[in-house]
């Protein structure tokens, strides 16, 4: 289970077409779920570019919410193909040189994030653990190595360890070998699959 401070701080189901869960999972009214998508489709910044695309067959630079990259999902498992991976392959080091504005300067000193887990967040985590226990499911909790290098608050880490077991919680936040290398990131908000593979290798080597 991959978490960061933002995900840990939430305790309500998300809404909006980008985040809403299917009715069978969320328990929400199926009509309300579909309405979210209908409303998103009808927004002018999507609908008008989409209609233009249907007429011309072209995705133009000003169509901000349209995908100009072609196929971005694996049709078998729905894994994402990030178009930036191909850009990195083509541009090499120049990829990061040209996008310095997407990689804010970091302090280089340890910064502890504000606590994220309080009573309601703890209730959600306990509920997750109870479901895992009922199904005899083992779990590893991975705290993401975010580019901002803010360290998860010690109180949050202790709570996670008390719920899921100290041996199952791996905290990669803060300043470390993974966050120091900017080549691990597409931009400040997302890290690359190659970093994900390194984290999994580290976890399973510790077993």
Secondary structure in CASP SS format (residue, H / E / C, confidence):
PFRMAT SS
TARGET T0000
AUTHOR 0000-0000-0000
METHOD secondary structure of the structure
MODEL  1
X C 1.00
X E 1.00
X E 1.00
X C 1.00
X H 1.00
X H 1.00
X H 1.00
X H 1.00
X H 1.00
X C 1.00
X C 1.00
X C 1.00
X C 1.00
X C 1.00
X C 1.00
X C 1.00
X C 1.00
X C 1.00
X C 1.00
X C 1.00
X C 1.00
X C 1.00
X H 1.00
X H 1.00
X H 1.00
X H 1.00
X C 1.00
X C 1.00
X C 1.00
X H 1.00
X H 1.00
X H 1.00
X H 1.00
X H 1.00
X H 1.00
X H 1.00
X H 1.00
X H 1.00
X H 1.00
X H 1.00
X H 1.00
X H 1.00
X C 1.00
X H 1.00
X H 1.00
X H 1.00
X H 1.00
X H 1.00
X H 1.00
X H 1.00
X H 1.00
X H 1.00
X H 1.00
X H 1.00
X H 1.00
X H 1.00
X C 1.00
X C 1.00
X C 1.00
X C 1.00
X C 1.00
X C 1.00
X C 1.00
X C 1.00
X C 1.00
X C 1.00
X C 1.00
X C 1.00
X C 1.00
X C 1.00
X C 1.00
X C 1.00
X E 1.00
X C 1.00
X C 1.00
X C 1.00
X C 1.00
X C 1.00
X C 1.00
X E 1.00
X C 1.00
X C 1.00
X H 1.00
X H 1.00
X H 1.00
X H 1.00
X H 1.00
X H 1.00
X H 1.00
X H 1.00
X H 1.00
X C 1.00
X C 1.00
X H 1.00
X H 1.00
X H 1.00
X H 1.00
X C 1.00
X C 1.00
X H 1.00
X H 1.00
X H 1.00
X C 1.00
X C 1.00
X C 1.00
X C 1.00
X C 1.00
X C 1.00
X C 1.00
X C 1.00
X E 1.00
X E 1.00
X C 1.00
X C 1.00
X C 1.00
X C 1.00
X C 1.00
X C 1.00
X H 1.00
X H 1.00
X H 1.00
X H 1.00
X H 1.00
X H 1.00
X H 1.00
X H 1.00
X H 1.00
X H 1.00
X H 1.00
X H 1.00
X H 1.00
X H 1.00
X H 1.00
X H 1.00
X C 1.00
X C 1.00
X C 1.00
X C 1.00
X C 1.00
X C 1.00
X E 1.00
X E 1.00
X E 1.00
X C 1.00
X C 1.00
X C 1.00
X C 1.00
X C 1.00
X C 1.00
X E 1.00
X E 1.00
X C 1.00
X C 1.00
X H 1.00
X H 1.00
X H 1.00
X H 1.00
X H 1.00
X H 1.00
X H 1.00
X H 1.00
X H 1.00
X H 1.00
X H 1.00
X C 1.00
X H 1.00
X H 1.00
X H 1.00
X E 1.00
X E 1.00
X E 1.00
X C 1.00
X C 1.00
X C 1.00
X C 1.00
X C 1.00
X H 1.00
X H 1.00
X H 1.00
X H 1.00
X C 1.00
X H 1.00
X H 1.00
X H 1.00
X E 1.00
X E 1.00
X E 1.00
X C 1.00
X C 1.00
X E 1.00
X E 1.00
X C 1.00
X H 1.00
X H 1.00
X H 1.00
X H 1.00
X H 1.00
X H 1.00
X H 1.00
X H 1.00
X H 1.00
X H 1.00
X H 1.00
X H 1.00
X H 1.00
X C 1.00
X C 1.00
END
